[in-house]
Amino acid sequence: MKYIPSQIVFLLKNTVAAKNIRILLKFILILLSLISSYSVIFHYIMEYEGRQFSWLSGIYWTLVTMTTLGFGDITFTSDVGKTFSVIVLLSGVIFLLIMLPFTFIQFFYAPWLDSQTKARTPRSLPSDTQGHVILTNTDPISFSLAIKLMQYNYNYVFLVADLQRAVELNDMNYNVVVGDLDEPETYRNLRIDRAALIVVNNNDMLNTNITFTIRSLSKDIPIVTTADSDDSVDILYLSGATHVFQFAKMLGNALARRAMGSNMKSNVIGTFEKLLIAEAPAMRTELEGKTLRETRLRDKTGVTVVGMWERGDFKMPFADSLINESSVLVLAGSEEQLNKYDEVIGKSYVFDSPVVIIGGGRVGRAIAYALESRGMDYRVIEHNRELIENTEKYVHGSAADLNTLIRAGISKAPSIFITTHNDDINIYLTIYCRKLRADTQIISRANHDRNISKLHKAGADIVMSYASIATNTIINIIKPGKVLMLTEGLNVFSVPVPNILSGKNLLESGIRQKTGCSVVAINSNGQTIISPNPYVPLKAKDILILIGTTEAEKRLMDEFSITEQ
């Protein structure tokens, strides 16, 4: 009810709506005139038949006949009267049952409904808005980023051109503004001059248009954009983009780093300040069959084991944790310490068969290039002949066909990558490949976060998503050094020492026991201390660098009341 006055004001002020209302009023006047005329003629015909009725009875008879109710309590007996009744009835059908509802809906209800919809989706942000992030798309990247921004207490807004889509997002409690993506006034309404960042991740042509439009309004606003084509990267920079990313290539490179196939040495998967994070397979090393205590890795090499992968399941390490052939250790240390690990533990092991890559799209090709740079052989299965680049390395056919998989070398492949852009197909192929090869490593791409757990259950050892790669990259632009995604749902991140822990050492803090996060380094007075002494007291101004799952990170924030700045 509280919206009705504002809707009436809109209808009166809006030029089109006001015109429609005038048309509706004219139609009603015509209808009233017709009813009045019929009532008068009713009296004349009744007098012709020798009967008398009141004026109210005439109006009553006219409305009953025009609306086809036909009570029959007042009827004509003459042919003239009956003919008049038919005329009134037919005109009533046309005017009351057809034209009136159509006119009412077309010229009153539809504009009113449209105005009500527009009132729910604003065209601008409040004048005091600042420090917000503008998202120009509603794809999985944008939704993942919006959730992450809320976690880190950043304001955001979706810019949507389609009104109906904007209403849907508004009903889902997302912040939305309606406007044309290439209209300068839209970005003025979004307070572009006070925004923290704008993320432009549409197609290359539209990205260029949007970026050029924004840059004409603001020379300073950081603009992050995506490029599908290599040729578009330079053009987007020329149009004014601050950062241009090819997330498909980034995902391909990240997936390729997880492949088993060249050696059992540590493989650096991320750098966080001076801290290096690496993965090292235990297969065919002296670590197989031992507990972490028995390996004495920290004493021998200086590295810290901060986690263990067991076929897609990340586990926090304990002294009695058993290492088996499928275990992949997550190591934290300096470059020198990781080199020491490779010298003491790691060893080269060359596999006879090539790695199998299912899907020759952008992600699949990026994996192939990354593996080739590491000297690893591979075979790409692709059903679209137009995407086949090298007949020696590519196998044409369907990955669901056993003969195609055999020709690609699945029977001996050390790793299988599943990279299609359809999660249904990825789950299907993961189940199939795991059935064919229970002992191989399966690495899969996820396009929607909701399917990550399904892919793990289907048999994938490692799953990474396009959206998460993009989200964490963008978060680091907003606040550099904030988070490093190691794999799906597992991050390295930094937080200030909570006030409640100031003066306590790591053992007394209970961080690991209470939250599931592990402290891998401490930044103190500008110096990064890797694998810190657990007995050294924490200082109020120190920065903790931790590793943990997304859920563990949230528990840490809640447990110690940490608020991101």
C-alpha positions in Angstrom: 0.0 0.0 0.0 2.9 2.4 0.8 4.0 2.3 -2.9 0.6 3.4 -4.3 1.0 7.2 -3.9 4.4 7.0 -5.5 3.0 5.0 -8.4 0.2 7.5 -9.0 2.7 10.3 -9.0 4.8 8.5 -11.6 1.8 7.8 -13.8 0.8 11.5 -13.7 4.3 12.8 -14.4 5.3 10.2 -17.0 4.4 11.6 -20.5 3.6 8.2 -22.1 1.7 7.0 -19.0 -0.3 10.3 -18.8 -1.2 10.0 -22.5 -2.4 6.4 -22.0 -4.6 7.5 -19.1 -6.2 10.1 -21.3 -7.0 7.5 -23.9 -8.5 5.3 -21.2 -10.6 8.1 -19.9 -11.9 8.9 -23.4 -12.9 5.3 -23.9 -14.8 5.3 -20.6 -16.6 8.5 -21.6 -17.6 6.8 -24.9 -18.8 3.8 -23.1 -20.9 5.9 -20.6 -22.4 7.8 -23.5 -23.4 4.5 -25.2 -25.0 3.2 -22.0 -26.9 6.4 -21.6 -28.1 6.3 -25.2 -29.3 2.7 -24.9 -31.2 3.6 -21.6 -33.0 6.4 -23.4 -33.9 4.2 -26.4 -35.1 1.5 -23.9 -37.8 3.9 -22.6 -39.0 4.8 -26.1 -39.4 1.1 -27.1 -41.1 0.2 -23.8 -43.6 3.1 -24.4 -44.1 1.7 -27.9 -45.0 -1.7 -26.3 -47.3 0.1 -23.8 -45.2 -0.4 -20.7 -43.5 2.0 -18.2 -40.3 1.6 -16.4 -38.1 4.0 -14.3 -34.8 5.5 -15.6 -32.9 3.3 -13.1 -34.6 0.2 -14.6 -33.4 1.4 -18.1 -29.8 1.6 -16.9 -30.2 -1.7 -15.1 -31.6 -3.5 -18.3 -28.8 -1.9 -20.5 -26.0 -3.1 -18.2 -27.5 -6.6 -17.7 -27.8 -7.0 -21.5 -24.4 -5.5 -22.4 -22.6 -7.7 -19.9 -24.6 -10.8 -21.2 -25.9 -11.6 -17.7 -29.4 -11.9 -19.2 -31.5 -12.1 -16.0 -34.7 -12.0 -18.2 -36.8 -10.1 -15.6 -37.3 -7.3 -18.1 -37.7 -8.3 -21.8 -39.2 -6.9 -25.0 -42.1 -8.6 -26.7 -42.0 -6.7 -30.1 -39.7 -7.5 -33.0 -38.3 -3.9 -32.7 -37.4 -4.5 -29.0 -35.9 -7.9 -29.7 -33.8 -6.4 -32.5 -32.6 -3.6 -30.2 -31.7 -6.2 -27.6 -29.5 -8.0 -30.0 -27.7 -4.8 -30.9 -27.2 -3.9 -27.2 -25.9 -7.4 -26.5 -23.4 -7.5 -29.4 -22.1 -4.0 -28.7 -21.7 -5.0 -25.0 -19.6 -8.0 -26.0 -17.4 -5.8 -28.1 -17.1 -2.8 -25.7 -17.3 -4.4 -22.2 -15.9 -7.9 -22.7 -13.2 -7.2 -25.3 -12.3 -3.6 -25.7 -12.6 -2.5 -22.0 -10.3 -5.2 -20.5 -7.8 -4.7 -23.4 -7.8 -0.9 -23.0 -7.5 -1.1 -19.2 -4.6 -3.5 -19.4 -2.8 -1.7 -22.3 -3.2 1.9 -21.2 -3.4 1.6 -17.4 -2.5 -1.7 -15.8 0.6 -2.4 -17.9 2.1 1.2 -17.4 1.3 1.0 -13.7 3.0 -2.5 -13.5 6.0 -1.2 -15.4 6.3 1.8 -13.1 6.1 -0.5 -10.1 8.8 -2.7 -11.6 11.1 0.3 -12.3 10.6 1.5 -8.7 12.1 -1.7 -7.5 15.2 -1.4 -9.6 17.0 2.0 -9.2 18.7 3.9 -12.0 21.4 5.4 -9.8 23.3 5.0 -6.6 22.9 7.4 -3.6 25.1 10.5 -4.0 27.2 9.6 -1.0 28.2 6.2 -2.4 32.0 5.6 -2.5 34.5 2.8 -2.5 32.2 0.4 -4.4 32.9 -2.2 -7.1 30.9 -2.1 -10.3 30.1 -5.4 -12.1 28.9 -5.2 -15.7 27.9 -8.8 -16.2 25.9 -11.5 -14.3 28.0 -14.5 -15.2 29.5 -17.0 -12.7 32.6 -14.8 -12.2 30.5 -11.8 -11.2 28.4 -13.8 -8.7 31.5 -15.4 -7.2 33.1 -12.0 -6.9 30.0 -10.4 -5.3 30.1 -13.1 -2.6 33.8 -12.6 -2.0 33.3 -8.8 -1.9 30.6 -9.2 0.8 33.0 -11.4 2.8 35.6 -8.7 2.7 33.1 -5.9 3.4 33.3 -4.2 0.1 30.2 -2.6 -1.5 29.3 -3.8 -5.0 26.6 -3.2 -7.6 25.5 -5.1 -10.7 24.9 -2.9 -13.7 22.2 -4.6 -15.8 20.7 -3.4 -19.1 17.7 -5.8 -19.0 15.0 -4.6 -16.7 13.5 -8.1 -16.1 16.9 -9.5 -15.3 17.5 -6.6 -12.9 14.2 -7.4 -11.1 15.2 -11.0 -10.7 18.5 -10.1 -9.1 16.8 -7.5 -6.9 14.4 -10.2 -5.7 17.5 -12.3 -4.9 18.8 -9.5 -2.7 21.7 -8.5 -4.9 22.5 -4.8 -5.3 21.4 -3.8 -8.8 21.2 -0.6 -11.0 19.5 -0.6 -14.4 21.2 1.2 -17.3 22.7 0.9 -20.7 26.2 -0.5 -20.6 27.6 2.0 -23.2 25.8 5.1 -21.9 28.0 7.7 -20.2 25.1 8.9 -18.0 24.8 5.4 -16.6 28.2 5.6 -15.1 27.7 9.0 -13.8 24.6 7.6 -12.0 26.9 4.9 -10.6 29.2 7.5 -9.1 32.1 6.3 -11.2 34.4 9.0 -9.9 34.2 7.6 -6.4 34.2 3.8 -7.2 37.1 1.6 -6.1 37.1 -0.6 -9.2 35.0 -1.6 -12.2 35.0 -5.2 -13.6 34.2 -5.4 -17.3 33.9 -9.0 -18.3 31.6 -9.2 -21.3 32.6 -10.1 -24.8 35.7 -8.4 -26.3 33.9 -5.9 -28.5 31.5 -4.8 -25.7 34.4 -4.7 -23.2 36.2 -2.3 -25.5 33.1 -0.1 -25.8 32.5 0.0 -22.1 36.1 0.6 -21.2 36.4 3.5 -23.7 33.2 5.0 -22.4 34.3 4.8 -18.8 37.8 6.2 -19.5 36.3 9.2 -21.2 34.6 10.0 -17.8 37.4 9.1 -15.4 41.1 8.9 -16.0 41.8 7.3 -12.6 39.3 4.6 -12.0 40.9 1.1 -12.2 39.3 -1.0 -14.9 39.7 -4.8 -14.9 38.6 -6.5 -18.1 38.8 -9.9 -19.7 39.9 -10.9 -23.2 38.9 -14.0 -25.0 41.2 -13.4 -28.0 44.9 -12.8 -27.8 44.4 -10.0 -30.4 42.0 -8.2 -28.1 44.5 -7.7 -25.2 46.4 -4.7 -26.8 43.1 -3.2 -28.0 41.6 -3.3 -24.5 44.7 -1.6 -23.1 44.5 1.0 -25.8 40.8 1.6 -24.9 41.9 2.4 -21.3 41.8 -0.8 -19.4 44.1 -0.9 -16.3 44.3 -4.7 -16.2 43.4 -7.2 -18.9 43.3 -10.9 -18.0 42.8 -14.1 -20.0 41.3 -16.2 -17.3 41.0 -19.2 -19.5 44.7 -19.3 -20.0 45.3 -18.7 -16.3 43.0 -21.6 -15.4 44.8 -23.8 -18.0 48.2 -23.0 -16.5 47.0 -23.6 -13.0 45.6 -27.0 -13.9 48.7 -27.9 -15.8 50.9 -27.3 -12.7 49.0 -30.1 -10.9 49.9 -32.8 -13.5 51.9 -35.8 -12.4 54.1 -36.8 -15.2 57.5 -35.3 -15.3 59.0 -35.8 -11.8 58.3 -36.2 -8.1 59.9 -32.9 -7.1 58.1 -29.9 -5.5 56.0 -27.9 -7.9 55.5 -24.2 -7.0 51.8 -23.4 -7.3 51.8 -19.9 -5.8 53.8 -17.1 -4.3 52.6 -15.1 -1.3 55.1 -12.3 -0.7 58.4 -14.2 -0.1 56.6 -17.4 0.8 56.4 -20.1 -1.8 53.7 -22.7 -1.8 54.4 -26.0 -3.6 52.8 -29.4 -4.1 54.9 -32.6 -4.1 53.5 -36.0 -4.9 54.6 -38.8 -2.6 54.4 -41.4 -5.2 57.7 -43.3 -5.8 59.5 -41.4 -3.1 61.0 -42.5 0.2 58.0 -40.8 1.9 55.5 -43.5 1.0 54.3 -45.5 4.0 55.7 -43.1 6.6 54.1 -40.7 9.0 55.0 -37.0 9.0 56.9 -37.5 12.2 59.0 -40.2 10.7 59.9 -38.2 7.6 61.6 -35.4 9.7 61.1 -33.1 6.7 61.4 -29.9 8.6 64.7 -31.0 10.2 66.1 -32.2 6.8 64.9 -29.4 4.5 63.3 -26.6 6.5 60.0 -26.8 4.6 56.7 -27.1 6.5 54.0 -29.5 5.5 50.8 -27.4 5.7 48.4 -29.8 4.2 47.9 -33.1 2.3 45.7 -34.0 -0.6 44.1 -37.4 -0.7 42.1 -37.7 -4.0 40.5 -34.3 -3.8 40.2 -34.2 -0.1 42.4 -31.6 1.7 43.5 -32.7 5.1 45.4 -30.7 7.8 48.6 -32.5 8.6 49.4 -34.1 12.0 52.5 -35.8 13.3 50.8 -39.2 12.9 49.3 -38.5 9.4 50.2 -41.4 7.1 51.6 -40.7 3.7 50.6 -43.1 0.9 51.1 -43.4 -2.8 48.2 -41.1 -3.6 49.2 -38.4 -1.2 50.2 -35.0 -2.5 52.0 -32.8 0.1 51.4 -29.1 0.3 54.7 -27.5 1.3 55.4 -23.9 2.5 58.9 -22.5 2.5 61.5 -20.3 0.9 63.1 -21.0 -2.5 66.2 -22.3 -0.8 64.2 -24.7 1.4 62.2 -26.1 -1.5 65.4 -26.6 -3.5 66.7 -28.6 -0.5 63.6 -30.7 -0.5 64.1 -31.5 -4.2 67.7 -32.4 -3.5 66.9 -34.7 -0.6 63.4 -36.2 -1.5 62.4 -35.3 -5.0 63.7 -37.3 -8.0 63.0 -37.4 -11.7 60.6 -40.0 -13.0 59.7 -40.0 -16.6 56.4 -41.5 -17.6 56.3 -43.4 -20.9 52.8 -42.3 -21.9 51.5 -38.8 -22.6 49.0 -36.9 -20.5 45.4 -36.9 -21.9 43.6 -33.6 -22.3 39.8 -33.9 -23.0 38.7 -30.7 -24.8 40.7 -28.5 -27.2 39.1 -25.2 -26.3 40.9 -22.3 -24.7 41.6 -24.0 -21.4 42.6 -27.3 -23.0 45.0 -25.5 -25.3 46.5 -23.5 -22.4 47.2 -26.8 -20.6 48.8 -28.2 -23.7 51.1 -25.2 -24.1 52.0 -25.3 -20.4 52.8 -29.1 -20.5 54.9 -28.6 -23.6 57.0 -25.9 -22.0 57.7 -28.4 -19.2 58.8 -31.1 -21.7 55.8 -33.3 -21.1 54.0 -35.2 -23.9 50.3 -34.9 -24.2 47.3 -35.9 -26.4 44.2 -33.7 -26.9 40.9 -35.3 -27.6 38.7 -32.9 -29.6 35.5 -33.6 -31.6 35.5 -30.3 -33.5 38.0 -30.5 -36.4 38.3 -26.7 -36.5 40.0 -26.7 -33.1 42.6 -29.3 -34.0 45.9 -27.6 -34.3 48.4 -30.4 -34.5 47.4 -33.8 -35.9 50.3 -35.5 -34.1 49.2 -34.3 -30.7 45.4 -34.2 -31.3 43.0 -37.1 -31.5 39.7 -36.4 -33.3 36.7 -38.0 -31.8 34.3 -38.1 -28.9 35.7 -38.6 -25.4 32.7 -40.8 -24.6 33.9 -43.3 -27.2 36.2 -45.9 -25.7 38.2 -46.3 -29.0 39.0 -42.6 -29.0 40.2 -42.7 -25.4 42.4 -45.8 -26.2 43.9 -44.0 -29.3 44.7 -41.1 -27.0 46.6 -43.4 -24.6 44.2 -43.4 -21.6 45.3 -46.9 -20.5 48.7 -45.6 -19.5 48.2 -41.8 -19.0 49.6 -40.5 -15.7 47.1 -37.7 -15.7 43.8 -36.9 -17.4 42.5 -33.4 -17.8 38.7 -32.8 -18.4 38.3 -29.2 -19.6 35.0 -28.8 -21.4 32.8 -25.7 -20.7 29.8 -27.9 -19.7 29.8 -29.2 -16.1 27.3 -32.0 -17.0 29.8 -33.3 -19.6 32.7 -32.9 -17.2 30.9 -35.0 -14.5 29.9 -37.6 -17.1 33.5 -37.9 -18.4 35.0 -37.9 -14.8 32.8 -40.9 -13.8 33.7 -42.7 -17.1 37.4 -42.1 -16.9 37.6 -43.1 -13.2 35.8 -46.3 -14.1 38.4 -47.0 -16.8 41.4 -45.9 -14.7 41.2 -46.2 -11.0 44.9 -45.5 -10.5 45.4 -42.3 -12.6 45.2 -38.7 -11.6 42.0 -36.9 -12.9 42.0 -33.1 -12.9 38.8 -31.3 -13.9 37.5 -27.9 -14.6 34.3 -26.6 -13.0 32.3 -23.8 -14.5 29.9 -23.4 -11.6 30.9 -23.6 -8.0 27.9 -25.7 -7.1 29.4 -28.6 -9.2 32.8 -28.7 -7.5 31.8 -31.2 -4.9 30.0 -33.3 -7.5 33.1 -33.5 -9.6 35.2 -34.6 -6.5 32.6 -37.3 -5.7 32.6 -38.4 -9.4 36.3 -39.2 -9.0 38.3 -36.1 -9.8 41.4 -35.7 -7.7 41.7 -31.9 -8.3 39.0 -29.5 -9.4 39.4 -25.8 -10.2 36.9 -23.3 -11.4 37.1 -20.4 -13.8 35.1 -18.2 -11.5 37.4 -18.7 -8.5 40.6 -18.0 -10.5 39.1 -14.7 -11.7 37.6 -13.8 -8.3 40.9 -14.1 -6.3 42.8 -12.3 -9.0 40.5 -9.4 -8.9 40.4 -9.4 -5.1 44.2 -9.1 -5.1 43.9 -6.0 -7.3 41.5 -4.3 -4.8 43.8 -5.2 -1.9 47.1 -6.7 -3.0 48.4 -9.6 -1.1 45.0 -10.4 0.4 44.5 -14.0 -0.9 46.1 -16.7 -3.0 44.0 -19.5 -4.2 45.9 -22.8 -4.2 43.1 -24.8 -5.6 39.3 -24.8 -5.3 38.3 -23.8 -1.8 41.9 -23.7 -0.4 43.5 -20.3 0.0 46.6 -18.6 1.5 45.5 -15.3 3.1 46.8 -12.7 5.5 45.1 -11.1 8.6 46.4 -8.9 11.3 47.1 -10.4 14.7 43.9 -10.3 16.7 44.1 -8.2 19.9 43.2 -11.2 22.0 46.3 -13.1 20.7 48.8 -10.3 21.2 51.6 -11.5 23.5 50.7 -15.2 23.1 52.7 -17.6 21.0 51.3 -19.8 18.2 50.9 -22.8 20.5 48.9 -20.8 23.0 46.7 -19.2 20.3 44.8 -22.4 19.4 44.3 -21.1 15.9 44.7 -24.5 14.3 42.6 -26.4 16.8 39.8 -23.8 16.8 39.6 -22.9 13.1 41.4 -25.4 11.0 43.8 -22.8 9.6 47.6 -23.1 9.8 50.0 -20.2 10.2 52.7 -20.6 7.6 54.5 -17.3 8.0 54.5 -14.1 10.0 55.2 -10.6 8.6 56.9 -8.7 11.4 58.4 -5.2 11.0 58.4 -5.7 7.2 60.2 -9.0 7.4 58.5 -12.3 6.4 59.4 -15.1 8.8 58.7 -18.4 7.0 57.9 -21.4 9.2 57.9 -19.3 12.4 59.0 -20.6 15.8 55.8 -21.6 17.6 57.2 -20.3 20.9 57.9 -16.7 19.8 55.2 -14.3 21.1 53.0 -12.6 18.6 53.1 -8.8 18.3 50.1 -6.5 17.9 51.3 -5.2 14.6 52.3 -8.5 13.1 50.5 -9.9 10.1 49.7 -13.6 10.1 49.9 -15.5 6.8 47.7 -18.6 7.0 46.5 -21.5 4.8 43.0 -23.0 5.1 39.8 -23.8 3.3 37.2 -21.1 2.7 35.2 -22.5 5.6 38.2 -22.5 7.9 38.9 -18.8 6.9 35.4 -17.8 7.9 35.7 -19.7 11.2 38.9 -17.7 11.9 37.2 -14.4 11.2 34.3 -15.3 13.5 36.3 -16.9 16.3 38.7 -14.0 16.7 36.3 -11.2 15.6 38.6 -10.1 12.7 37.1 -7.5 10.4 38.7 -7.0 7.0 39.7 -3.4 6.3 
